[in-house]
Amino acid sequence: MLTWASKSGVEWHFIAPGKPTQNAFVESFNGRLRDESLNEHFFRGLAGARRILQAWRVDYDHARPHTSFGGMTPREFATRSERDQTENIANL
């Protein structure tokens, strides 16, 4: 990984040992991805893994409610936000 990062010009940052809360959002997401997809499927090849992970991502990003959006799906939240902005502009 370090060789690839160096050759690709990707800056590498480490989380301090014993400090997973330095990146709690990613830790939470990684756990959810692992529990709901990676641990549930046997990947026979890269194409199959891409298909399964894409389906999970679409569900996660578009279909499932998120507590951070007040129980709305990201699509519902975006639609509501756009509508609210339009109404706010119209009321100026």
DOZAFI-131634 format. One record per atom (N, C-alpha, C): residue in three letters; chain; atom name; residue number from 1; x, y, z. Coordinates in pm, 1 decimal, always signed. Layout:
! residues N
- ALA A CA NUM X Y Z $
...
***
This chain:
! residues 92
- MET A N 1 +82.0 -118.7 +0.0 $
- MET A CA 1 +0.0 +0.0 +0.0 $
- MET A C 1 +86.5 +125.3 +0.0 $
- LEU A N 2 +189.7 +124.6 +81.6 $
- LEU A CA 2 +276.6 +241.3 +88.1 $
- LEU A C 2 +350.3 +264.7 -44.1 $
- THR A N 3 +389.9 +156.1 -110.8 $
- THR A CA 3 +457.1 +168.9 -240.2 $
- THR A C 3 +362.0 +229.1 -342.3 $
- TRP A N 4 +237.6 +177.2 -348.0 $
- TRP A CA 4 +137.8 +230.4 -441.5 $
- TRP A C 4 +111.9 +378.3 -412.8 $
- ALA A N 5 +93.7 +412.8 -286.5 $
- ALA A CA 5 +65.5 +551.9 -250.5 $
- ALA A C 5 +179.8 +643.1 -295.4 $
- SER A N 6 +301.2 +599.7 -274.7 $
- SER A CA 6 +416.6 +680.0 -313.6 $
- SER A C 6 +422.9 +697.0 -465.5 $
- LYS A N 7 +407.2 +588.1 -540.0 $
- LYS A CA 7 +411.5 +594.2 -686.3 $
- LYS A C 7 +295.5 +675.2 -743.6 $
- SER A N 8 +181.1 +672.8 -674.6 $
- SER A CA 8 +61.6 +741.8 -723.7 $
- SER A C 8 +53.1 +885.8 -676.3 $
- GLY A N 9 +144.2 +925.8 -590.8 $
- GLY A CA 9 +142.1 +1062.1 -539.6 $
- GLY A C 9 +33.1 +1085.3 -436.4 $
- VAL A N 10 -9.7 +978.0 -371.1 $
- VAL A CA 10 -113.8 +988.2 -269.3 $
- VAL A C 10 -46.6 +1009.5 -133.7 $
- GLU A N 11 -88.2 +1114.7 -64.6 $
- GLU A CA 11 -32.3 +1142.6 +67.1 $
- GLU A C 11 -91.2 +1045.2 +168.5 $
- TRP A N 12 -8.7 +986.2 +249.9 $
- TRP A CA 12 -50.7 +882.9 +343.4 $
- TRP A C 12 -50.2 +939.5 +484.3 $
- HIS A N 13 -162.9 +927.2 +555.2 $
- HIS A CA 13 -173.1 +973.7 +693.5 $
- HIS A C 13 -216.7 +857.3 +780.8 $
- PHE A N 14 -155.1 +845.8 +895.2 $
- PHE A CA 14 -189.0 +740.5 +989.4 $
- PHE A C 14 -273.4 +796.7 +1102.5 $
- ILE A N 15 -363.4 +713.9 +1153.0 $
- ILE A CA 15 -435.7 +747.6 +1275.1 $
- ILE A C 15 -346.3 +703.0 +1390.2 $
- ALA A N 16 -334.3 +786.2 +1488.6 $
- ALA A CA 16 -248.7 +753.2 +1602.9 $
- ALA A C 16 -295.8 +623.3 +1668.5 $
- PRO A N 17 -202.1 +537.3 +1707.9 $
- PRO A CA 17 -240.2 +412.2 +1773.1 $
- PRO A C 17 -330.6 +436.9 +1894.1 $
- GLY A N 18 -437.3 +360.2 +1901.9 $
- GLY A CA 18 -530.3 +373.4 +2013.7 $
- GLY A C 18 -622.4 +493.0 +2003.5 $
- LYS A N 19 -628.8 +558.4 +1886.8 $
- LYS A CA 19 -710.3 +679.3 +1868.3 $
- LYS A C 19 -805.7 +665.8 +1748.2 $
- PRO A N 20 -887.6 +561.1 +1742.8 $
- PRO A CA 20 -977.2 +544.9 +1627.3 $
- PRO A C 20 -1079.0 +657.9 +1615.5 $
- THR A N 21 -1100.7 +731.3 +1723.8 $
- THR A CA 21 -1197.5 +840.9 +1717.7 $
- THR A C 21 -1145.9 +958.6 +1636.2 $
- GLN A N 22 -1018.8 +956.3 +1597.4 $
- GLN A CA 22 -967.4 +1061.2 +1511.2 $
- GLN A C 22 -1035.9 +1057.3 +1374.2 $
- ASN A N 23 -1094.8 +944.6 +1340.2 $
- ASN A CA 23 -1164.1 +931.0 +1213.2 $
- ASN A C 23 -1290.4 +847.6 +1234.5 $
- ALA A N 24 -1373.8 +889.0 +1326.6 $
- ALA A CA 24 -1489.7 +810.3 +1367.6 $
- ALA A C 24 -1588.8 +786.3 +1255.5 $
- PHE A N 25 -1608.2 +884.5 +1166.7 $
- PHE A CA 25 -1702.5 +867.2 +1056.7 $
- PHE A C 25 -1660.6 +750.6 +968.7 $
- VAL A N 26 -1533.3 +746.4 +930.0 $
- VAL A CA 26 -1484.9 +639.3 +843.6 $
- VAL A C 26 -1487.1 +506.4 +917.5 $
- GLU A N 27 -1452.8 +506.3 +1045.2 $
- GLU A CA 27 -1456.9 +383.4 +1122.8 $
- GLU A C 27 -1598.9 +326.9 +1126.4 $
- SER A N 28 -1696.9 +413.5 +1145.5 $
- SER A CA 28 -1836.2 +370.3 +1147.6 $
- SER A C 28 -1878.5 +316.2 +1011.6 $
- PHE A N 29 -1844.3 +388.3 +905.2 $
- PHE A CA 29 -1879.1 +344.6 +770.3 $
- PHE A C 29 -1812.5 +211.0 +737.0 $
- ASN A N 30 -1684.3 +198.1 +767.3 $
- ASN A CA 30 -1613.0 +73.7 +737.8 $
- ASN A C 30 -1675.4 -44.6 +810.5 $
- GLY A N 31 -1714.9 -25.3 +934.8 $
- GLY A CA 31 -1780.1 -132.1 +1010.5 $
- GLY A C 31 -1912.3 -171.9 +948.4 $
- ARG A N 32 -1988.3 -73.8 +906.5 $
- ARG A CA 32 -2118.0 -101.1 +843.1 $
- ARG A C 32 -2098.9 -175.8 +710.6 $
- LEU A N 33 -2005.5 -129.1 +629.0 $
- LEU A CA 33 -1976.3 -195.7 +501.5 $
- LEU A C 33 -1931.4 -339.3 +525.0 $
- ARG A N 34 -1843.4 -359.2 +620.2 $
- ARG A CA 34 -1793.5 -493.1 +651.7 $
- ARG A C 34 -1906.6 -584.2 +698.6 $
- ASP A N 35 -1988.2 -536.6 +792.3 $
- ASP A CA 35 -2094.9 -618.7 +848.0 $
- ASP A C 35 -2205.1 -650.0 +747.1 $
- GLU A N 36 -2239.6 -551.9 +664.3 $
- GLU A CA 36 -2355.0 -567.7 +575.7 $
- GLU A C 36 -2321.3 -622.3 +437.7 $
- SER A N 37 -2195.0 -618.0 +398.4 $
- SER A CA 37 -2162.6 -664.0 +264.0 $
- SER A C 37 -2041.8 -757.7 +262.0 $
- LEU A N 38 -1929.1 -710.8 +308.5 $
- LEU A CA 38 -1807.4 -790.5 +295.2 $
- LEU A C 38 -1816.1 -923.9 +368.4 $
- ASN A N 39 -1875.4 -925.5 +486.7 $
- ASN A CA 39 -1887.4 -1049.8 +562.2 $
- ASN A C 39 -2000.1 -1139.5 +510.9 $
- GLU A N 40 -2085.7 -1087.4 +424.7 $
- GLU A CA 40 -2202.8 -1160.9 +377.3 $
- GLU A C 40 -2182.2 -1228.1 +241.9 $
- HIS A N 41 -2076.9 -1193.9 +171.5 $
- HIS A CA 41 -2058.6 -1242.1 +35.2 $
- HIS A C 41 -1921.7 -1305.0 +16.8 $
- PHE A N 42 -1919.1 -1403.3 -71.5 $
- PHE A CA 42 -1793.2 -1463.0 -114.3 $
- PHE A C 42 -1765.3 -1409.4 -253.9 $
- PHE A N 43 -1655.2 -1338.9 -269.4 $
- PHE A CA 43 -1622.4 -1277.6 -397.0 $
- PHE A C 43 -1536.6 -1372.6 -479.1 $
- ARG A N 44 -1586.9 -1411.3 -595.5 $
- ARG A CA 44 -1513.4 -1502.9 -683.3 $
- ARG A C 44 -1422.2 -1428.7 -780.1 $
- GLY A N 45 -1437.5 -1299.9 -788.9 $
- GLY A CA 45 -1353.7 -1222.3 -878.8 $
- GLY A C 45 -1382.4 -1075.1 -862.7 $
- LEU A N 46 -1302.4 -993.7 -927.8 $
- LEU A CA 46 -1314.9 -849.6 -915.5 $
- LEU A C 46 -1447.9 -798.9 -971.7 $
- ALA A N 47 -1491.7 -853.4 -1084.6 $
- ALA A CA 47 -1617.7 -808.5 -1145.0 $
- ALA A C 47 -1735.6 -834.2 -1051.6 $
- GLY A N 48 -1739.0 -950.7 -990.5 $
- GLY A CA 48 -1846.8 -982.9 -896.8 $
- GLY A C 48 -1843.0 -895.0 -773.4 $
- ALA A N 49 -1723.4 -868.9 -723.2 $
- ALA A CA 49 -1708.7 -781.8 -606.1 $
- ALA A C 49 -1757.0 -641.7 -639.4 $
- ARG A N 50 -1720.5 -591.6 -757.2 $
- ARG A CA 50 -1765.0 -457.7 -797.7 $
- ARG A C 50 -1916.7 -450.8 -807.3 $
- ARG A N 51 -1979.1 -554.2 -863.6 $
- ARG A CA 51 -2124.6 -555.8 -879.3 $
- ARG A C 51 -2194.0 -555.3 -743.2 $
- ILE A N 52 -2148.7 -640.1 -652.8 $
- ILE A CA 52 -2209.7 -650.5 -519.6 $
- ILE A C 52 -2189.1 -521.3 -440.3 $
- LEU A N 53 -2069.3 -466.5 -444.3 $
- LEU A CA 53 -2041.1 -343.5 -369.5 $
- LEU A C 53 -2113.9 -223.7 -429.3 $
- GLN A N 54 -2129.6 -220.9 -560.9 $
- GLN A CA 54 -2205.7 -112.5 -623.8 $
- GLN A C 54 -2352.0 -116.8 -579.8 $
- ALA A N 55 -2409.6 -235.6 -575.9 $
- ALA A CA 55 -2548.8 -248.6 -531.3 $
- ALA A C 55 -2562.7 -202.9 -386.2 $
- TRP A N 56 -2466.9 -238.5 -301.5 $
- TRP A CA 56 -2470.6 -195.2 -161.3 $
- TRP A C 56 -2458.9 -43.7 -152.8 $
- ARG A N 57 -2367.2 +15.2 -231.5 $
- ARG A CA 57 -2347.1 +159.9 -229.1 $
- ARG A C 57 -2472.1 +234.9 -273.3 $
- VAL A N 58 -2537.0 +187.6 -378.7 $
- VAL A CA 58 -2658.5 +253.0 -426.5 $
- VAL A C 58 -2765.9 +248.0 -318.2 $
- ASP A N 59 -2780.9 +133.0 -254.7 $
- ASP A CA 59 -2878.9 +121.5 -145.3 $
- ASP A C 59 -2842.9 +216.0 -31.4 $
- TYR A N 60 -2716.7 +218.5 +8.4 $
- TYR A CA 60 -2671.9 +302.1 +120.0 $
- TYR A C 60 -2688.9 +450.3 +89.7 $
- ASP A N 61 -2654.3 +490.4 -32.3 $
- ASP A CA 61 -2656.9 +632.4 -68.5 $
- ASP A C 61 -2794.1 +684.4 -108.4 $
- HIS A N 62 -2882.8 +597.1 -156.1 $
- HIS A CA 62 -3007.5 +645.7 -214.1 $
- HIS A C 62 -3135.2 +591.3 -151.4 $
- ALA A N 63 -3130.8 +474.1 -91.8 $
- ALA A CA 63 -3255.1 +410.6 -49.4 $
- ALA A C 63 -3275.3 +406.7 +101.6 $
- ARG A N 64 -3170.9 +392.7 +177.4 $
- ARG A CA 64 -3190.3 +370.9 +320.8 $
- ARG A C 64 -3192.5 +500.4 +399.6 $
- PRO A N 65 -3278.5 +507.5 +499.0 $
- PRO A CA 65 -3284.1 +626.5 +585.0 $
- PRO A C 65 -3155.5 +640.5 +666.9 $
- HIS A N 66 -3116.3 +764.0 +692.1 $
- HIS A CA 66 -2998.0 +792.7 +772.7 $
- HIS A C 66 -3040.9 +876.8 +892.6 $
- THR A N 67 -2992.0 +842.2 +1008.8 $
- THR A CA 67 -3025.9 +920.0 +1128.3 $
- THR A C 67 -2973.9 +1062.9 +1117.1 $
- SER A N 68 -2861.9 +1081.5 +1047.5 $
- SER A CA 68 -2806.4 +1216.8 +1032.8 $
- SER A C 68 -2896.6 +1305.8 +947.7 $
- PHE A N 69 -2989.8 +1246.4 +872.3 $
- PHE A CA 69 -3085.7 +1322.1 +791.6 $
- PHE A C 69 -3225.0 +1316.0 +853.0 $
- GLY A N 70 -3232.4 +1290.6 +981.9 $
- GLY A CA 70 -3361.6 +1286.9 +1049.8 $
- GLY A C 70 -3450.2 +1172.5 +1003.8 $
- GLY A N 71 -3389.4 +1061.0 +968.1 $
- GLY A CA 71 -3465.7 +944.0 +925.4 $
- GLY A C 71 -3505.4 +946.1 +778.8 $
- MET A N 72 -3457.3 +1044.9 +704.4 $
- MET A CA 72 -3485.5 +1050.9 +560.7 $
- MET A C 72 -3374.0 +982.0 +482.8 $
- THR A N 73 -3405.9 +939.9 +360.8 $
- THR A CA 73 -3301.6 +890.0 +272.6 $
- THR A C 73 -3223.0 +1010.2 +220.6 $
- PRO A N 74 -3101.2 +990.2 +173.9 $
- PRO A CA 74 -3027.1 +1102.5 +116.6 $
- PRO A C 74 -3104.0 +1170.3 +2.8 $
- ARG A N 75 -3174.4 +1092.5 -78.0 $
- ARG A CA 75 -3251.7 +1150.6 -187.9 $
- ARG A C 75 -3362.9 +1240.6 -134.3 $
- GLU A N 76 -3435.1 +1193.7 -30.6 $
- GLU A CA 76 -3541.1 +1275.8 +30.0 $
- GLU A C 76 -3483.0 +1402.8 +91.1 $
- PHE A N 77 -3368.8 +1389.3 +157.6 $
- PHE A CA 77 -3305.3 +1504.5 +220.3 $
- PHE A C 77 -3265.2 +1607.2 +115.5 $
- ALA A N 78 -3204.5 +1561.4 +5.9 $
- ALA A CA 78 -3162.4 +1653.2 -100.3 $
- ALA A C 78 -3282.3 +1722.8 -162.8 $
- THR A N 79 -3389.1 +1648.3 -187.2 $
- THR A CA 79 -3509.7 +1706.8 -245.8 $
- THR A C 79 -3568.5 +1811.5 -153.6 $
- ARG A N 80 -3576.6 +1780.0 -25.4 $
- ARG A CA 80 -3630.3 +1875.0 +71.7 $
- ARG A C 80 -3541.8 +1999.0 +81.2 $
- SER A N 81 -3409.3 +1978.3 +81.5 $
- SER A CA 81 -3316.8 +2091.8 +90.2 $
- SER A C 81 -3331.2 +2183.1 -31.3 $
- GLU A N 82 -3343.1 +2124.2 -150.9 $
- GLU A CA 82 -3360.5 +2204.6 -272.3 $
- GLU A C 82 -3492.2 +2281.8 -267.6 $
- ARG A N 83 -3598.5 +2215.7 -222.1 $
- ARG A CA 83 -3729.6 +2280.8 -212.3 $
- ARG A C 83 -3725.0 +2394.9 -111.2 $
- ASP A N 84 -3662.3 +2370.9 +2.8 $
- ASP A CA 84 -3650.7 +2474.7 +105.3 $
- ASP A C 84 -3571.0 +2593.9 +53.7 $
- GLN A N 85 -3463.6 +2570.2 -19.2 $
- GLN A CA 85 -3383.6 +2679.3 -74.6 $
- GLN A C 85 -3464.5 +2759.9 -175.1 $
- THR A N 86 -3539.6 +2689.7 -259.0 $
- THR A CA 86 -3623.6 +2758.6 -358.1 $
- THR A C 86 -3727.6 +2843.5 -290.2 $
- GLU A N 87 -3791.5 +2790.2 -185.5 $
- GLU A CA 87 -3892.0 +2866.5 -110.8 $
- GLU A C 87 -3829.8 +2986.8 -42.1 $
- ASN A N 88 -3710.5 +2969.9 +14.8 $
- ASN A CA 88 -3642.1 +3079.9 +80.9 $
- ASN A C 88 -3608.8 +3191.9 -16.9 $
- ILE A N 89 -3565.0 +3155.7 -135.0 $
- ILE A CA 89 -3532.1 +3256.1 -237.1 $
- ILE A C 89 -3659.0 +3326.9 -281.2 $
- ALA A N 90 -3767.6 +3254.1 -299.1 $
- ALA A CA 90 -3894.4 +3313.2 -342.0 $
- ALA A C 90 -3949.2 +3409.4 -237.9 $
- ASN A N 91 -3916.9 +3386.8 -110.7 $
- ASN A CA 91 -3969.7 +3473.3 -3.0 $
- ASN A C 91 -3883.5 +3595.1 +21.8 $
- LEU A N 92 -3775.0 +3611.9 -51.2 $
- LEU A CA 92 -3688.5 +3729.6 -29.6 $
- LEU A C 92 -3747.0 +3854.2 -84.6 $
***
